[in-house]
Amino acid sequence: MIRTLASMAGFRPRVTHQADSLELVQEMIAAGLGVGLLPVGYPLLAEVRLLPLTAPDIELRAYAVARHGRLDWPPLALVTDLLAAAAGRRAKPAG
C-alpha cells in the first residue's frame, strides 16, 4: 500500500523495513527508522504522531477465507460476524 500511495503522490519510496505487527511498526517509527501507516484509533506510543491522510481516499479491504461449509463452525462464525459488525457490514457466505 505504501508504494501505491507514494506513486499516486508522484514519488517512489525507499522501503528498507517491512513488518506485519503494528506494534513493531510503531517501535521502528519511534526509533527514527522512518514512517508507516497505522489505522485511525489504534493506540499510539508517546513518540508516535498520527497525521491523517487527506488524499487520496484509501480503503483497506480484508477477506475471511474458509473451506466450503466451514463458515457455520461456531468459532469461525463468531470471528467473521465480529469482523463484519466492526466493518459495518453483514457477513455473507460466498457461493
N, C-alpha and C positions, 0 to 999 in steps of 0.2 A: 504494500500500500504506500510506503514511503516513496518508492520510485515513481509510482503513478502520480502521486500528489506533486512531487518535485517536477516531473515532466510537464504537468499542467501549469505549473508556475514558471516554467521556462528554464529550469536548471537540472543538472544531474548530480545527485548527492554522492558523496564518498562514504559508502556503507562499510564500516570496519567491524561492527559487532551486531549480532542478532540474538534475541532472547525470546523465549516463549513465556517467561514469567514476568508479570507486571511489576512484581517486587524487584526483580533483578534489573529491569529497565530503569526503574527509579533510582536504584543504587548506582547504576552507571551514570545517570544524569547528575546525581548528587556528587559523584566523584569527578565531574567535569569532563567526562568522556564523550559528550555530545548531547543530542536532543532525541526525543522519542515521541511516540503517540500514545496517549493514555485516554481511557474513557472518562467522560464528564461524570462527576460524582464518585470517582474512585478515591479512597483515602490517600492523601499525599504526604510524603515526607516533608519535614520543615524546610529542607534545602531545595525542594522542587516547586516551581511555579507553573501553574496551568494557564496557558494562553489559548482561548477558544479560536478555532479556525473559522474564518468568516466566509471564505470561498475557496474552492468550490464546495458545494453541498455534498457531503460524503455520508454514505450509509454502509455500515459493515453488516454483511449477512452471514449467518451461521446456519448450518443444517444438521439435523439429527438423522443419522443413517442407521437403519437396523435391518436385520434379516426379515424377510416376508413373514408376517404373522406375529412378530415379536413385540410390536408396539402395544399389544394388550397385556404384556407382562407387567404386573403392578409396579415394580421398582422403576422400570423404564417409562411407563405411562406417567408416573408421578413426576419424574425429571422433565419429560417433554412437555407436560402440562404446565409445570412451573416456569419453564423457559418461555413457552408460548404466552403465558399470562404476563410475564415480565416484559415481553416484546409488544404486548397489547393486541396479540392476535390469538386466534384459537387454533390449536394443533389439529391437523387433518392428516390421517394416514394416506400415503401415496398408493395408487393402484386402484 
